[in-house]
Amino acid sequence: MRVVYTDPAWALNERGQPDLALADIERAAFGEGIELRLGLFDGRYILRGTDFHEHVRGADALVVYRCQVTRELLDALGPGCRVIARSGVGIDNLNAPLLAEAGIMSFNVPDYCVDEVSTHTLALLLALERRVCTQDRLVKTRQWNIHAGGVPRRVGTRTAGIVGFGRIGRATARKLQAFYQRVIAYDPYVSADLMAGYGVTAAMDLAELFGAADAVVIHAALTPESDRLVDAAALAAARPDAFLVNTARGRLVDPAAVLAALEAGRLGGFASDVFTPEDPNDDPTARKLLTRDDVVVSAHRAFLSVESERSSRRRIAEGVAGVLAGGPPPAEGRVT
């Protein structure tokens, strides 16, 4: 049997090339009876087109990271593919309805990086609050000025809001409570009683949350319903000088609306670990955001730590091996 990892970031060696020698965790899980193949690579992983489809053809299992599951991909795989796993928390690129239609099992790893993402969220937010990145850049270029970037506010008198109160949202709430006077959250799928159990007040809708919060962090899942959830209408309700932080999915936020709000002074700052396309330099609007001192970004690495990466790799490999041995996908991450 053959397993193909379409775009594993962990498999790139010091020269930036895919290297099977790095797949120690996977080899231990698969044993001798399963062939492991890494993705097609030409400076970056190729994730579409004829050559890519030929590369994955006939695989018994597929492990995707950023790769989008499409009907063309399933046609290339053929009827022998038994499972497709997502190496990560989100499932928007798994295309669950299509996999269900095709009868292919799928799963993700929904909880391997809860601590990392919630901590990274706080890091980005506090960098905005304390103007850390602006000060760092100026001091390093011999522009010493304690007031550069603006005078910070006292966060202990402020309210933080969370959009999406799942595993990561709940972990972030606990960490926000160490800094902010009050934490509120909006999630139409989570009860106010459960939020109260975490010391968090429920907002009835997005407008109420933006109207009450001095800082908003996003932890919602990307679905057709939440695509561009934070748009111009949502930001119109934001408090003056509010901060917005996105460590969930790029498509949850409309970058043009964020840029307009920053330019108009309706937002005090924006921080994001995620963009669509993946690299914000590939998008004209996002490139304009990158030039601003009130914007802080990172390269979709909020999930990353030595421990989280190894845990995710192990759980994915063991889950795939289990399905190929005739078992079900892991219950905690089963999608189809």
Backbone torsions as a table, in degrees:
resi	resn	phi	psi	omega
1	MET	NA	154.7	-174.5
2	ARG	-129.1	134.0	176.2
3	VAL	-116.9	129.8	178.3
4	VAL	-112.9	126.7	171.0
5	TYR	-96.8	111.1	-170.5
6	THR	-68.8	-39.0	-173.2
7	ASP	-154.4	59.8	-177.3
8	PRO	-77.9	113.6	-179.9
9	ALA	-64.2	-31.9	-177.4
10	TRP	-68.7	-17.1	-173.5
11	ALA	-89.3	2.5	179.5
12	LEU	-86.5	128.0	-178.2
13	ASN	-83.7	-170.5	-176.5
14	GLU	-64.1	-21.6	177.5
15	ARG	-90.3	2.7	179.7
16	GLY	77.1	22.9	-178.9
17	GLN	-114.9	145.8	175.6
18	PRO	-60.0	136.8	-173.6
19	ASP	-141.7	110.4	-179.1
20	LEU	-62.6	-20.9	179.4
21	ALA	-63.6	-20.4	179.9
22	LEU	-82.3	-6.6	-173.7
23	ALA	-88.9	48.5	-177.8
24	ASP	-66.7	-42.1	-179.3
25	ILE	-64.8	-42.1	-178.0
26	GLU	-67.4	-43.0	179.9
27	ARG	-62.7	-38.4	179.0
28	ALA	-64.5	-37.2	-179.1
29	ALA	-75.9	-38.4	-174.4
30	PHE	-82.8	-29.3	-176.9
31	GLY	71.8	-160.8	-173.9
32	GLU	-84.4	-18.6	-171.5
33	GLY	-86.5	-2.3	-177.1
34	ILE	-123.4	125.8	176.1
35	GLU	-82.9	132.8	178.4
36	LEU	-106.8	128.9	177.7
37	ARG	-127.0	135.7	176.0
38	LEU	-89.8	168.2	-173.3
39	GLY	-69.6	164.7	176.2
40	LEU	-72.5	131.8	-168.7
41	PHE	-135.0	134.6	174.7
42	ASP	-148.8	74.1	-174.2
43	GLY	84.0	-32.8	170.4
44	ARG	-152.0	163.5	-179.9
45	TYR	-65.8	133.3	176.2
46	ILE	-89.3	126.1	-171.0
47	LEU	-123.0	12.7	177.1
48	ARG	-158.9	166.9	175.7
49	GLY	98.3	171.9	-173.7
50	THR	-60.2	-45.9	-178.3
51	ASP	-62.8	-41.2	178.5
52	PHE	-63.3	-45.9	-179.4
53	HIS	-62.7	-36.7	177.5
54	GLU	-67.9	-34.5	-178.9
55	HIS	-64.8	-36.3	-176.6
56	VAL	-95.0	-5.4	-173.6
57	ARG	-55.6	131.9	175.1
58	GLY	82.7	3.8	-179.7
59	ALA	-66.5	141.4	176.4
60	ASP	-80.8	-23.8	178.6
61	ALA	-149.7	148.1	-179.9
62	LEU	-128.6	135.7	174.3
63	VAL	-116.8	119.9	-176.9
64	VAL	-112.1	154.5	175.8
65	TYR	-120.0	-78.6	173.2
66	ARG	-95.5	-12.4	-176.9
67	CYS	-58.7	135.6	-179.4
68	GLN	-93.3	128.5	176.3
69	VAL	-78.0	122.6	-179.6
70	THR	-129.7	167.9	176.9
71	ARG	-62.8	-37.0	178.8
72	GLU	-63.1	-38.2	177.7
73	LEU	-64.8	-44.1	179.8
74	LEU	-65.4	-37.0	176.9
75	ASP	-62.7	-39.2	179.6
76	ALA	-68.4	-39.3	179.4
77	LEU	-62.4	-41.3	-179.0
78	GLY	89.1	176.7	-172.3
79	PRO	-73.0	-9.3	-176.7
80	GLY	-83.2	-9.4	-178.4
81	CYS	-71.9	126.8	-175.1
82	ARG	-104.5	-25.5	-175.5
83	VAL	-153.8	142.3	171.5
84	ILE	-125.1	123.8	-178.0
85	ALA	-111.6	143.1	175.8
86	ARG	-102.4	120.2	179.0
87	SER	-81.9	78.8	-178.1
88	GLY	162.7	-176.1	-176.4
89	VAL	-85.6	-49.6	-175.6
90	GLY	-69.9	153.6	179.9
91	ILE	-123.9	12.1	-176.0
92	ASP	-63.1	-29.5	-179.5
93	ASN	-89.9	-0.9	177.9
94	LEU	-77.3	-24.8	-178.1
95	ASN	57.3	62.0	-175.0
96	ALA	-55.0	-41.9	179.2
97	PRO	-60.3	-38.8	179.8
98	LEU	-67.7	-40.8	179.2
99	LEU	-66.3	-39.4	177.7
100	ALA	-63.0	-41.5	178.2
101	GLU	-61.7	-37.9	-178.1
102	ALA	-83.6	-8.5	-179.7
103	GLY	73.2	27.9	-179.8
104	ILE	-101.8	127.6	177.1
105	MET	-70.9	150.5	178.2
106	SER	-150.3	156.1	176.8
107	PHE	-157.4	163.3	175.0
108	ASN	-129.9	-171.8	176.3
109	VAL	-121.9	91.6	-166.5
110	PRO	-77.6	-9.1	-169.4
111	ASP	-137.0	17.5	-173.9
112	TYR	-77.1	-17.7	-172.5
113	CYS	-131.6	30.2	-179.3
114	VAL	-59.0	-45.6	-179.5
115	ASP	-65.5	-42.2	-176.7
116	GLU	-65.9	-47.2	-176.7
117	VAL	-68.1	-40.9	178.9
118	SER	-65.4	-38.0	177.4
119	THR	-67.5	-41.9	179.1
120	HIS	-63.6	-36.7	176.6
121	THR	-59.1	-46.1	177.6
122	LEU	-64.7	-37.9	179.5
123	ALA	-61.3	-45.2	179.1
124	LEU	-66.1	-43.3	-178.5
125	LEU	-64.3	-45.0	-179.3
126	LEU	-69.6	-28.8	173.7
127	ALA	-63.3	-38.5	175.1
128	LEU	-68.2	-47.5	-177.2
129	GLU	-57.1	-44.2	-174.3
130	ARG	-98.1	5.3	178.4
131	ARG	56.1	37.0	-173.5
132	VAL	-63.2	-45.5	-174.9
133	CYS	-67.6	-39.5	176.8
134	THR	-63.3	-46.3	179.2
135	GLN	-62.9	-41.9	178.7
136	ASP	-58.3	-47.6	-178.3
137	ARG	-64.5	-42.9	-176.2
138	LEU	-70.2	-45.0	-179.0
139	VAL	-62.8	-38.5	-179.7
140	LYS	-69.3	-18.3	177.3
141	THR	-108.4	27.7	174.6
142	ARG	61.5	37.3	177.3
143	GLN	-119.6	65.6	-177.4
144	TRP	-69.1	120.5	-179.7
145	ASN	-162.9	110.0	-174.3
146	ILE	-67.3	-20.9	-179.1
147	HIS	-96.4	-1.1	-178.6
148	ALA	-63.6	135.2	-177.8
149	GLY	90.2	-6.0	180.0
150	GLY	100.3	159.4	-179.9
151	VAL	-87.4	123.0	-178.1
152	PRO	-65.7	161.7	176.6
153	ARG	-98.9	164.7	177.8
154	ARG	-85.0	109.5	-173.2
155	VAL	-70.1	-23.0	-179.3
156	GLY	-66.9	-7.8	176.0
157	THR	-106.8	7.2	-169.7
158	ARG	-110.8	168.6	179.5
159	THR	-112.5	132.6	175.0
160	ALA	-108.6	141.4	179.6
161	GLY	-118.8	146.0	179.7
162	ILE	-122.1	128.6	174.2
163	VAL	-102.1	109.0	-176.3
164	GLY	100.8	113.9	-173.6
165	PHE	-119.5	50.5	173.6
166	GLY	-87.5	-151.0	-176.5
167	ARG	-56.7	-49.4	-175.1
168	ILE	-74.2	-38.5	177.6
169	GLY	-59.4	-38.8	-179.6
170	ARG	-70.1	-39.3	177.1
171	ALA	-65.8	-39.0	178.4
172	THR	-65.3	-37.7	179.4
173	ALA	-56.6	-45.1	-180.0
174	ARG	-61.1	-39.2	-178.1
175	LYS	-75.4	-36.0	176.4
176	LEU	-62.6	-34.8	-177.0
177	GLN	-65.1	-17.6	175.9
178	ALA	-75.5	-15.8	-174.8
179	PHE	-119.2	-37.1	-172.0
180	TYR	-102.7	151.5	-178.3
181	GLN	-68.0	-35.2	-173.3
182	ARG	-145.8	143.2	176.7
183	VAL	-125.0	130.3	176.6
184	ILE	-123.2	163.4	-178.6
185	ALA	-149.0	150.8	173.4
186	TYR	-123.8	123.0	174.2
187	ASP	-158.8	109.1	-175.8
188	PRO	-66.8	-10.0	-177.8
189	TYR	-104.4	4.3	-178.9
190	VAL	-124.4	133.8	-175.8
191	SER	-74.0	154.8	175.1
192	ALA	-63.5	-31.0	178.9
193	ASP	-64.4	-43.2	178.8
194	LEU	-64.1	-43.1	177.7
195	MET	-59.6	-41.1	179.8
196	ALA	-61.0	-31.3	177.1
197	GLY	-64.5	-20.9	176.2
198	TYR	-100.4	9.0	-178.8
199	GLY	73.8	26.1	-175.2
200	VAL	-117.6	139.9	178.4
201	THR	-93.7	134.4	-178.9
202	ALA	-81.2	135.7	169.8
203	ALA	-96.1	141.6	-175.5
204	MET	-73.0	-30.0	179.6
205	ASP	-155.2	176.4	-176.1
206	LEU	-65.9	-37.4	-179.7
207	ALA	-63.3	-40.5	178.4
208	GLU	-63.7	-41.9	-179.8
209	LEU	-63.3	-49.0	-179.6
210	PHE	-64.5	-31.6	179.7
211	GLY	-72.8	-20.5	-176.2
212	ALA	-106.2	-19.8	-170.7
213	ALA	-96.1	137.5	172.7
214	ASP	-85.2	-17.9	176.2
215	ALA	-146.5	135.3	-178.6
216	VAL	-123.5	128.7	175.9
217	VAL	-116.0	143.7	-173.3
218	ILE	-110.9	124.6	177.2
219	HIS	-133.6	26.7	-178.2
220	ALA	-80.1	156.0	172.6
221	ALA	-79.6	149.3	177.0
222	LEU	-88.1	117.7	177.0
223	THR	-135.4	169.4	174.5
224	PRO	-54.5	-32.8	-179.7
225	GLU	-69.7	-34.1	-174.3
226	SER	-100.1	0.8	178.4
227	ASP	-59.0	124.5	-176.4
228	ARG	57.1	39.5	179.5
229	LEU	-58.2	-43.7	178.7
230	VAL	-94.3	96.1	-177.6
231	ASP	-119.7	-166.7	-177.6
232	ALA	-61.1	-38.9	-179.4
233	ALA	-64.7	-42.7	179.1
234	ALA	-64.4	-43.9	-177.1
235	LEU	-70.3	-22.6	177.3
236	ALA	-63.9	-24.2	179.7
237	ALA	-88.1	-5.9	-174.5
238	ALA	-67.3	148.5	174.9
239	ARG	-68.7	148.6	177.3
240	PRO	-57.1	134.5	178.0
241	ASP	69.0	18.6	176.0
242	ALA	-68.0	150.6	174.4
243	PHE	-101.1	146.5	178.0
244	LEU	-126.5	130.8	-179.1
245	VAL	-129.6	130.0	179.6
246	ASN	-122.9	113.3	173.8
247	THR	-122.1	24.1	-176.4
248	ALA	-104.9	-84.2	178.9
249	ARG	-140.2	142.3	-176.9
250	GLY	-59.7	-39.6	-174.5
251	ARG	-73.8	-3.8	174.2
252	LEU	-71.3	-21.2	-174.7
253	VAL	-121.3	135.8	174.7
254	ASP	-85.8	108.6	-175.5
255	PRO	-64.3	-31.6	178.0
256	ALA	-64.9	-39.2	178.3
257	ALA	-67.2	-38.6	177.7
258	VAL	-65.0	-45.5	179.2
259	LEU	-59.4	-45.6	179.4
260	ALA	-62.1	-40.2	179.9
261	ALA	-67.5	-37.7	176.8
262	LEU	-67.0	-44.0	-178.7
263	GLU	-65.2	-32.4	-179.2
264	ALA	-86.2	-4.2	-179.2
265	GLY	78.4	14.5	179.0
266	ARG	-82.9	-22.1	173.6
267	LEU	-114.1	142.5	177.9
268	GLY	-86.2	-19.6	-180.0
269	GLY	176.4	160.9	-178.3
270	PHE	-138.7	135.1	174.7
271	ALA	-132.0	139.2	-178.1
272	SER	-149.2	140.0	172.4
273	ASP	-99.4	-8.2	-170.5
274	VAL	-135.7	141.2	177.2
275	PHE	-143.9	162.5	170.4
276	THR	-130.5	114.0	2.4
277	PRO	-65.4	169.4	-172.4
278	GLU	-52.3	-48.7	178.1
279	ASP	-91.8	116.2	-177.4
280	PRO	-62.7	-18.9	176.2
281	ASN	-66.0	-16.7	-179.8
282	ASP	-87.3	0.7	-177.9
283	ASP	-124.2	126.4	-175.8
284	PRO	-58.3	-40.9	-179.3
285	THR	-69.1	-44.5	179.6
286	ALA	-63.4	-34.4	178.1
287	ARG	-61.1	-34.5	177.2
288	LYS	-67.5	-36.2	176.3
289	LEU	-62.7	-37.7	-175.7
290	LEU	-65.1	-21.3	-177.5
291	THR	-82.4	-7.2	-171.4
292	ARG	-93.1	141.7	177.0
293	ASP	-70.7	-20.8	-179.0
294	ASP	-93.5	18.3	177.3
295	VAL	-123.5	131.2	178.2
296	VAL	-123.9	131.8	-176.3
297	VAL	-133.8	159.8	169.5
298	SER	-142.8	168.1	-166.9
299	ALA	-95.9	60.9	178.6
300	HIS	46.4	56.2	-178.4
301	ARG	-128.3	17.4	-180.0
302	ALA	-59.2	-29.5	-178.6
303	PHE	-75.7	-11.9	-159.9
304	LEU	-85.5	130.0	163.8
305	SER	-158.8	164.1	176.3
306	VAL	-56.5	-45.1	-176.0
307	GLU	-68.6	-43.9	-177.0
308	SER	-67.2	-41.1	-178.7
309	GLU	-64.1	-44.4	-179.7
310	ARG	-68.6	-36.6	177.8
311	SER	-64.7	-45.9	179.5
312	SER	-61.1	-46.2	-179.7
313	ARG	-60.1	-45.0	-178.8
314	ARG	-64.2	-46.0	-176.9
315	ARG	-67.5	-36.3	176.3
316	ILE	-64.9	-50.3	-177.3
317	ALA	-62.7	-43.8	179.3
318	GLU	-65.6	-37.3	177.7
319	GLY	-65.8	-43.3	178.0
320	VAL	-64.1	-45.6	179.5
321	ALA	-59.7	-38.2	179.3
322	GLY	-64.2	-42.3	178.4
323	VAL	-65.4	-44.1	-179.7
324	LEU	-65.5	-22.8	176.5
325	ALA	-85.5	0.4	176.5
326	GLY	105.9	3.8	-178.9
327	GLY	-93.8	179.3	177.3
328	PRO	-85.4	166.3	172.3
329	PRO	-66.5	160.6	176.7
330	PRO	-56.0	131.6	-174.4
331	ALA	-62.5	-36.5	-173.8
332	GLU	-71.2	-16.2	-178.2
333	GLY	-125.7	9.6	-174.4
334	ARG	-64.6	130.5	177.9
335	VAL	-107.1	-49.2	175.7
336	THR	-134.5	NA	NA
